[in-house]
Amino acid sequence: MSLDILLLAVLCGLTLLGYMIAINAHGPIRLGLSYFLATILLAGTVWVIVQHVNQGYDSQEMEKFKKLEMEKKEVEERVLSQEEALKTNKERMGFVAKLNPIITAGTAYSNMLVSIDLVDKTVELETLLAKANDAQNKVALLKKGFDTLSTKDSFFVEPLALCKDGIQMLAEAAQYFRQYYNAEDADQEALRERIMRQKARNANEKFQKAGTLIASSQ
């Protein structure tokens, strides 16, 4: 039993005792005074009981209000978290839409350098040189486009690093592709061709791995 209930019980007991005294009182003055005091005590007891009940009701209402406020806060935090997740996902999708074409182009260029016929006797040397220059220019444009990309998302750290390495290897392969036609002898040609194809294969592996990482995140 709480202290408040105990005090109320004592107050009720005193009120009852006051009326018992009033009932047993003799004489009009003593009787009137006893009933007056007992009535005041009764009024005080009723007032205290009403205040106690109201206090309990207010306490319950306050608890309900606090609970509702807490639930409201949790809902707002959940909605905010979902909005942040949607925003982050939208930003990721936008970044992926820019990065995927670079990976696709890098893969295509590296495959071309791996399989291209450097000694095509059906075309003239100028045509072959023009093709080598064109490949080098396209890789340079690819690198320029990649350098404009930026992201703060930690997820893309590895794919970006792979693409950066792949583009660097691809640029070196394209350079050896062009230098192949300036070789002084057959040995130098064979060396430059071997380096070109190896770098192109390594670049292709980098782009393939970056593409796989990107695809697994969607």
Secondary structure, DSSP 8 states (H G I E B T S, - for coil): --HHHHHHHHHHHHHHHHHHHHHH--SHHHHHHHHHHHHHHHHHHHHHHHHHHHHHHHHHHHHHHHHHHHHHHHHHHHHHHHHHHHHHHHHHHHHHHHHHHHHHHHHHHHHHHHH--S--TTS-HHHHHHHHHHHHHHHHHHHHHHHT-----GGGHHHHHHHHHHHHHHHHHHHHHHHHTT-SSHHHHHHHHHHHHHHHHHHHHHHHHHHHHHHHT-
